[in-house]
């Protein structure tokens, strides 16, 4: 079963998810602080911004144009290598596990 590990302010939360779920939905459904997901996963708000941890960068799918554009609107600074929208990181297949850092703010 796929899993996501969230790191925020020294707290670590690991949650198991069903295949084809995404990082944003995993956070919202499991009460992980710091992920808002205001648009419900439509890549239209950037309130599910996360920083993918280095060991997992090779396994996440490439940025789409829409995601790249929304990452310019994040409340926390964008990291050109690690910033992603959680709603665009689907679990399952090549991405069975991922660890992310949650920014201090989303709004």
N, C-alpha and C positions, 0 to 999 in steps of 0.2 A: 504494500500500500504506500503511495507517495506521501512524503512528509515535507513540511516547511518548518524551519527554525528561524524565529524572530529574535533579534537582539535589540534591546532598547534600554538605555539608562542602567546598564548592568544587569538587567533582567533578561533571562533566556526562556523562551516559550517554544516548545516543539509540538506541532499538531499534525495528526495524520489526516489525510484528505482522500477523497475519491479521485480516481483518474479523471482527467478533463476538468477538474476544478482549477482555480487559479489562486495566486498568492493573496490577492485582495479579498476574495470570498473566504479563504481559509482564516484570515485575520478577523474579519467581521463576524463570521459565524462562531468563532471561538473566543470572542471578547479580548482580542489582542489590542492593547492600547496603542494609539498613534496612527492607525490606519482608518481613514474616514470612509472612503469609497462613495463619495457624494453622488456621482453620476450612475452608480450601480454597475460599473464595469464597461462603460461605453467609450473609454479613452477620451473623455471630454472635460475632465476637471483637474487631474493631477493630484488628487487627494489620497492616492494610494502609492505615492512615490516611495521607493525603497532603494537601498544600495545593495547590490548583489555582492556577496563576499567572493574574494579572488578565486578560490578553488572551483567555483561554480560558473565562472564567466564563460568558459568554453562550452558549457552544456545548455545555456539559455538561447532561445531563438534570436535571430537578428532583429534589430529595431525596424518597425514599419515607419513610413513617412509620418503617419498620424501620431504615433507614439513619440517620435523624435520632436515633432512640433509641440506637443503637450508638455514635454519635459522642459521646454523653455519657460513654462509658466509655474514651475514648482516654487513653493514657499521657502524651502530649504535649498541651499546651493546645489546646483547640478554637478555631478561628477561625470565627466565625458565617458569614462570607462564603465562605471558601476551603476549609474542611475538608470532605473527602469520603472515603469508603471506596473504595480502588482497585478492589475487586472489583465495585463497582456502576457503574464507569465503563467502559462497553462502547465499543469503537472501531468505526468504520464509520459509514456514513450521514452525519449532520450532524457527527459527531465523528471526523474523519479524522486529527487531530493534536491533541496536548495536551502541555503542560509542567506538571510538578508539582515541588514541593519536598517532600523526604522528611524527616519529623521526626527529631530526634536519638534518640528512643527509641520503641519500640512496646510494650514490656512493662513 
